[in-house]
Amino acid sequence: MVIAAFALIAYFVLEIKNVIEENDNLLAREQTLSKELEKIRTDLEFQTEYYRMLLYDDKFVERRIKEKFGYVGSHEITFKFTEGEPVKIEEGEEESKGENP
């Protein structure tokens, strides 16, 4: 009888250990899914606002077309800058820039 009780206790201890382990795994999975859900919600908010702006904000649409496709209106000039090393202006050069030689 004592051996059967001991075996039963050992069985329940192992089951409790397994349940605790499974619970920890499920909690970790829940945290991962919560982070993914938050990211999806943030992305949805951004995309919803972007879509709304495409539908109702003509200035936004015009700017996006110009940026993405390089469109320039008939009376517009576009300047494109590239990043590079800054140019050092020596002393005395600044005054002579506006003068004709």
N, C-alpha and C positions, 0 to 999 in steps of 0.2 A: 504494500500500500504506500509506503514511504517512497519507494522508487518511482511508482506511478505519479505521485504528487510532485516529486522532483522533476520528472520528465515533463509533466504538464507545465510546471513553472518555467523550465528551460525553454519550452516551446513558446510560451507567451512572451518571455523576455526577448527571444529572437524575433517574434512577430512585431513586438513594440519597436525594436531596433529597426526593423525593415520599414515600418510605418513612419518612423521619425526620419529615416534616410529619404524615403519617397517624398515626405512633406518638405524637406529641405530642397530637394530637386524641383519640386513644384513651385516653391517660393522663388527660387532662382529663375525659373522659366517665366513666372509671372512678372518679375522685375524686368527681364529682357523684353517681354511682350509689351509691358507698359511703356518702356523707352521707345520701342518701335512705333507704338500707337501715338505717342506724343509727337514723334517726328513726322508721322503721316498727317496728323492734324495740322501741324505747322506748315507742312508742304501744301496741304489743301487750302489753308487760309491764304497763303501766298498766291497759289494758282487761281483761286477765286477772285482775289483782288486784281491780279494781272488780267484775267479775263474781263472783269468789269471795266477796267481801264481801256482795254482794247475796244470794248463796245461803246463806251460813252465819253472817252477823253480823246478828242481829235488831236490835240497837241502831243499827247503821249504816243499815239499811233504814228504821227508824222516823225517824231524823234526816233522811234524804234526803226522805222523804214530807212531813215537816213543813216542810222548807226549800222544796221545789219546789211543793207544793200548798197550803201554809198550813194543813195539818191541825193541829187542837188537840184534845188529849184532853179528856174530860169534866171533869176536875179540874185543868186546867192553865190558866195565863194566859200569853199571849204578848205580849211587848213588841217593837215594831218601832221601830228608830231610823233617822233619816235623818241624813245628813251635812249639816252646815251650819256657820255661824259659831259659834265657842264663845261662851258668855255670860260676860261679865266680872262677877264678884261684887265689889262695892265693899266696902271695909273697914267693919265694923260690921253688914253685912247677914247675915254668917254667924251671928252670935250671935242675931239676931232671927228667924231662920228657924224655929227650933224653938219659939219662944214664941208664945203666943196673945195677940193685941192686946187 
